[in-house]
Amino acid sequence: MAYNSVGWFEIPVVDMNRAKVFYETVFDITISVHDLGGLIMGWFPSAEGKKGASGSLVQHQMYIPSATHGPLLYFTCVDLAIELSRVVAAKGEILKEKTEIGGGHGFMALVKDTEGNRIALHSLI
């Protein structure tokens, strides 16, 4: 393959400001918010030419947050324990603590964000 399978992701939100604070706090990043004619998008920072995909928080009536339905996004971390330690302070919920995947594939954890979405964290250590 000449490219990675995932090129972009969108995370549904009900309250853009609340979701923005959650993701900025957990991942220590800055999200830029843009109103595209009623479709409110909070763009994650992008590292051009680096591995992985960028994406956006999205607030619109067509987007409905869910902790049980739809795809599960895995956010890459150096050590997911760092991001996991920020979740509760950012008003999120830890659904599954740091757990070894096995087979040398590293570790994962599950988190519910402030909007009710289930996301995963992944790291090799």
Secondary structure as the mmCIF struct_conf table of DSSP 4:
data_model
#
loop_
_struct_conf.conf_type_id
_struct_conf.id
_struct_conf.beg_label_comp_id
_struct_conf.beg_label_asym_id
_struct_conf.beg_label_seq_id
_struct_conf.end_label_comp_id
_struct_conf.end_label_asym_id
_struct_conf.end_label_seq_id
BEND BEND1 TYR A 3 TYR A 3
BEND BEND2 SER A 5 SER A 5
STRN STRN1 TRP A 8 PRO A 12
BEND BEND3 VAL A 14 VAL A 14
HELX_RH_AL_P HELX_RH_AL_P1 MET A 16 PHE A 27
TURN_TY1_P TURN_TY1_P1 ASP A 28 ASP A 28
STRN STRN2 SER A 32 LEU A 36
TURN_TY1_P TURN_TY1_P2 GLY A 37 GLY A 38
STRN STRN3 LEU A 39 TRP A 43
HELX_LH_PP_P HELX_LH_PP_P1 PHE A 44 PRO A 45
TURN_TY1_P TURN_TY1_P3 GLU A 48 GLY A 49
BEND BEND4 LYS A 50 GLY A 52
STRN STRN4 SER A 54 GLN A 59
BEND BEND5 HIS A 60 HIS A 60
TURN_TY1_P TURN_TY1_P4 GLN A 61 MET A 62
BEND BEND6 ALA A 67 GLY A 70
STRN STRN5 TYR A 74 THR A 76
BEND BEND7 VAL A 78 ASP A 79
HELX_RH_AL_P HELX_RH_AL_P2 LEU A 80 VAL A 87
TURN_TY1_P TURN_TY1_P5 VAL A 88 LYS A 91
STRN STRN6 GLU A 93 GLU A 100
BEND BEND8 GLY A 102 GLY A 102
TURN_TY1_P TURN_TY1_P6 GLY A 103 GLY A 104
STRN STRN7 PHE A 107 LYS A 112
TURN_TY1_P TURN_TY1_P7 THR A 114 GLU A 115
BEND BEND9 GLY A 116 GLY A 116
STRN STRN8 ARG A 118 SER A 123
#
